[in-house]
Amino acid sequence: MANTQTQTPTVTPAPKELDTRGLNCPLPILKAKKALNDMASGDLLRVVSTDPGSVRDFQAFARQTGNDLVEQTTVGSEFTHVLKRR
């Protein structure tokens, strides 16, 4: 009998989570920027979005701001972005 396991996406634990489901660009980025400003260097922020454009938007945001985009995952119609505060 074969041992079968279901694969679940790895989600990096983050002390702060931001739910931006239902919001479209640029609101997820603006809310993330505001949250990051109130965080200490090295802190992690998880942003959950339903906007497909958020994948590209958060990649550009990380490049432009110097924050690290630690992880991006897609599960169904939800996109999760984990940022590390610079």
Secondary structure in CASP SS format (residue, H / E / C, confidence):
PFRMAT SS
TARGET T0000
AUTHOR 0000-0000-0000
METHOD secondary structure of the structure
MODEL  1
M C 1.00
A C 1.00
N C 1.00
T C 1.00
Q C 1.00
T C 1.00
Q C 1.00
T C 1.00
P C 1.00
T C 1.00
V C 1.00
T C 1.00
P C 1.00
A C 1.00
P C 1.00
K E 1.00
E E 1.00
L E 1.00
D E 1.00
T E 1.00
R C 1.00
G C 1.00
L C 1.00
N C 1.00
C C 1.00
P C 1.00
L H 1.00
P H 1.00
I H 1.00
L H 1.00
K H 1.00
A H 1.00
K H 1.00
K H 1.00
A H 1.00
L H 1.00
N H 1.00
D C 1.00
M C 1.00
A C 1.00
S C 1.00
G C 1.00
D C 1.00
L E 1.00
L E 1.00
R E 1.00
V E 1.00
V E 1.00
S E 1.00
T C 1.00
D C 1.00
P C 1.00
G C 1.00
S H 1.00
V H 1.00
R H 1.00
D H 1.00
F H 1.00
Q H 1.00
A H 1.00
F H 1.00
A H 1.00
R H 1.00
Q H 1.00
T H 1.00
G C 1.00
N C 1.00
D E 1.00
L E 1.00
V E 1.00
E E 1.00
Q E 1.00
T E 1.00
T E 1.00
V E 1.00
G C 1.00
S C 1.00
E E 1.00
F E 1.00
T E 1.00
H E 1.00
V E 1.00
L E 1.00
K E 1.00
R C 1.00
R C 1.00
END
